[in-house]
Amino acid sequence: MSAAMMDNDDNASPIECASPPCFMHEVDPAYAGLDCPAQATALPVTTWPVVAQWREAERQRLISDRLSLDAATRADHARRISLLLDELIGDPAGLIVSAYWPFRGEPNLQPWLRDLRARGAETALPVVIAKKTPLVFRLWRDGDLLARGVWNIPVPSDGREVQPDIVIAPVVGFDTGCYRLGYGGGFFDRTLAQLPASTTAIGVGYAQAAIATIEPQPFDIPMHHIVTESDIRTRHTAR
């Protein structure tokens, strides 16, 4: 299947199949070896089962809010995010940048990725290899063949595995410490934990996704930066 077959219109049916494997929202909590309580509407304690249940409620609320944005607003936000990413990254020539397919109203950075390639960068996509393991990254550009990976998600079928200089991940939510609320699979935290210190991790989302805290747990890895349509937020303490 060629990349040209993938529709980036948020209202088109194929978009759910075009999500990067590390950001799937329909993940069984048991996938990460964790149990969640059946009921948890508040956050009276910070034990992981209660946090996990609270995060799921926040996740659904934030995704619903994101989907309520009209297509024109999302497109404008994505354009503004792209400009700020350029400001943050600078000259991309010679860099390997891993990004994602837009999913459920996420910022669509595909035009920006094409521009990066035109300016001398290489682009990659993340690939799930196995449960409870870090992701790998494979080179990808428009027209490259895609295969069905884990959960039937399209991934580069024969792209060379690479170590990105910059890893960009969409956020469902984020907090003042640049911790990212994702879709619950745990892949990205495992990946960040084993990436070289020289790798820059950037979360991308809309400003409305800001929350006071994600209640960070020992396994949560903060991003170096969070970029929204409004600003660049940088974590000033060591990861």
C-alpha positions in Angstrom: 0.0 0.0 0.0 1.5 3.4 -0.9 1.5 6.4 1.3 -0.6 8.2 -1.3 -3.5 5.9 -0.4 -3.6 7.2 3.1 -6.2 10.0 3.6 -5.2 12.7 6.1 -8.7 14.2 6.2 -9.7 13.9 9.9 -13.2 12.9 8.8 -12.2 10.2 6.5 -12.5 6.6 7.6 -8.9 5.4 6.9 -7.5 7.9 9.4 -7.9 5.5 12.4 -5.8 3.0 10.5 -3.1 5.6 9.9 -2.2 6.2 13.6 1.4 5.6 14.7 1.5 2.4 16.6 2.8 4.0 19.8 -0.2 6.3 20.1 -3.2 3.9 19.9 -6.0 4.9 22.2 -7.7 1.6 22.5 -5.2 -0.2 24.7 -6.2 -2.6 27.4 -4.7 -1.4 30.7 -3.6 -5.0 31.3 -1.4 -4.6 28.2 1.2 -2.8 30.4 0.7 -5.3 33.2 -1.4 -2.9 35.2 -4.8 -3.3 36.8 -7.2 -0.4 37.0 -10.1 -0.1 39.5 -13.7 -0.2 38.1 -14.6 3.1 39.7 -12.4 6.2 40.2 -13.9 9.7 39.6 -11.5 11.7 41.8 -7.9 11.5 42.6 -7.7 11.1 46.4 -4.4 9.2 46.3 -1.6 8.9 43.8 -1.3 5.1 43.6 -1.0 3.9 40.0 -4.3 2.1 39.7 -6.2 5.3 40.7 -4.0 7.5 38.4 -4.5 5.1 35.5 -8.3 5.4 35.9 -8.1 9.2 36.2 -5.9 9.4 33.2 -8.4 7.5 31.1 -11.1 9.9 32.0 -8.9 12.9 31.2 -7.9 11.2 27.9 -11.4 10.8 26.8 -12.3 14.4 27.8 -9.3 15.9 26.0 -9.8 13.8 22.8 -13.5 14.9 22.7 -12.4 18.6 23.1 -9.9 18.2 20.3 -12.4 16.6 18.0 -14.8 19.5 18.6 -12.4 21.8 16.7 -13.5 22.4 13.1 -11.2 21.4 10.3 -10.2 25.0 9.4 -9.1 25.7 13.0 -7.1 22.4 13.2 -5.4 23.3 9.9 -4.5 26.8 11.1 -3.1 25.4 14.4 -1.0 22.8 12.5 0.4 25.6 10.4 1.3 27.6 13.5 2.8 24.6 15.1 5.0 23.9 12.0 6.3 27.5 12.1 7.3 27.1 15.8 8.9 23.7 15.1 11.0 25.4 12.5 12.0 28.0 15.0 12.9 25.4 17.6 14.8 23.0 15.3 16.5 25.5 13.0 18.2 24.2 9.9 17.0 20.6 9.4 19.6 19.6 6.8 21.2 16.3 7.8 18.8 15.6 10.6 16.6 12.5 10.9 13.1 13.5 12.2 10.6 10.9 13.3 6.9 12.1 13.4 3.5 10.5 13.1 0.3 10.1 11.1 -2.5 12.5 12.3 -5.2 10.7 14.2 -8.4 11.8 15.8 -7.9 15.5 15.2 -4.2 15.6 15.9 -2.1 18.3 14.2 -1.4 17.3 10.7 2.3 17.8 10.1 2.6 16.0 6.8 3.1 19.2 4.8 5.8 20.3 7.2 7.5 16.9 6.8 7.6 17.3 3.1 9.2 20.7 3.5 11.8 19.2 5.9 12.7 16.6 3.2 13.0 19.4 0.6 15.4 21.2 3.0 17.7 18.1 3.4 16.3 16.2 6.3 15.2 12.6 6.4 11.9 11.5 8.0 10.9 8.4 9.8 7.9 6.7 11.4 7.8 4.6 14.6 7.1 0.8 14.4 5.9 -1.6 17.1 8.1 -4.7 17.2 6.6 -6.5 20.2 4.6 -5.8 23.3 6.4 -4.1 26.2 9.4 -3.3 24.0 10.7 0.1 22.7 9.7 1.2 19.3 12.0 1.2 16.3 12.1 3.9 13.7 12.1 3.3 9.9 12.8 5.9 7.2 9.7 6.9 5.3 8.8 9.5 2.7 5.8 10.0 0.4 5.3 7.1 -2.1 7.2 4.5 0.0 5.4 1.2 0.4 3.5 0.6 3.6 2.7 -2.7 5.3 0.2 -3.7 7.9 2.0 -3.8 11.2 0.7 -4.7 14.7 -3.1 -4.1 15.0 -3.2 -3.7 11.2 -1.5 -0.3 11.4 0.4 0.8 8.2 4.1 1.0 8.8 7.1 1.5 6.4 7.4 -2.0 4.8 11.1 -1.8 4.0 12.4 1.4 5.4 15.9 1.3 6.9 15.9 1.3 10.7 17.4 4.6 12.0 18.2 6.5 15.2 16.3 9.8 14.9 17.9 13.0 16.0 14.4 14.4 16.8 11.4 12.4 17.9 8.0 14.2 17.6 5.0 12.7 19.4 1.4 14.0 19.4 0.0 14.6 22.9 -3.4 14.0 24.2 -2.6 16.2 27.1 0.5 17.8 28.7 1.5 19.5 31.9 3.8 22.2 33.2 6.6 19.7 33.6 6.4 18.8 29.9 5.1 15.3 30.8 3.0 13.9 28.0 -0.4 12.2 28.4 -0.6 9.7 25.6 -3.0 6.9 24.6 -2.0 4.5 27.4 0.1 1.9 25.6 3.4 2.8 27.3 5.5 2.4 24.1 6.7 5.9 24.0 8.0 6.0 27.5 9.9 2.8 27.0 11.4 4.3 23.8 12.4 7.6 25.4 14.0 5.7 28.3 16.5 4.0 26.0 17.2 6.7 23.4 20.6 8.4 23.5 20.8 11.6 25.6 21.4 13.5 22.3 17.9 12.8 21.0 15.5 15.7 21.3 11.9 14.6 22.3 9.2 17.1 21.2 5.5 16.8 22.1 3.0 18.4 19.7 -0.6 19.3 20.5 -3.1 22.1 20.8 -2.8 24.7 23.7 -6.2 23.5 25.0 -4.6 20.2 25.9 -2.7 21.8 28.8 -3.6 20.3 32.2 -2.2 21.1 35.7 -0.5 17.7 36.0 -0.6 14.2 34.6 0.3 12.9 38.0 3.8 11.6 36.8 4.7 8.1 37.8 8.3 6.7 38.0 8.0 5.2 34.5 6.8 8.5 32.9 9.5 10.3 30.8 9.1 14.0 30.2 9.6 15.6 26.8 12.3 18.2 26.2 9.8 20.5 24.6 6.0 20.9 24.1 5.0 22.8 21.0 1.4 24.2 20.6 0.0 26.7 18.2 0.6 29.3 20.8 4.1 28.7 22.1 7.1 26.5 22.8 7.4 25.2 26.3 10.7 23.9 27.4 11.5 21.6 30.3 14.3 23.3 32.3 15.3 20.4 34.5 17.1 17.2 33.6 15.0 14.3 32.5 
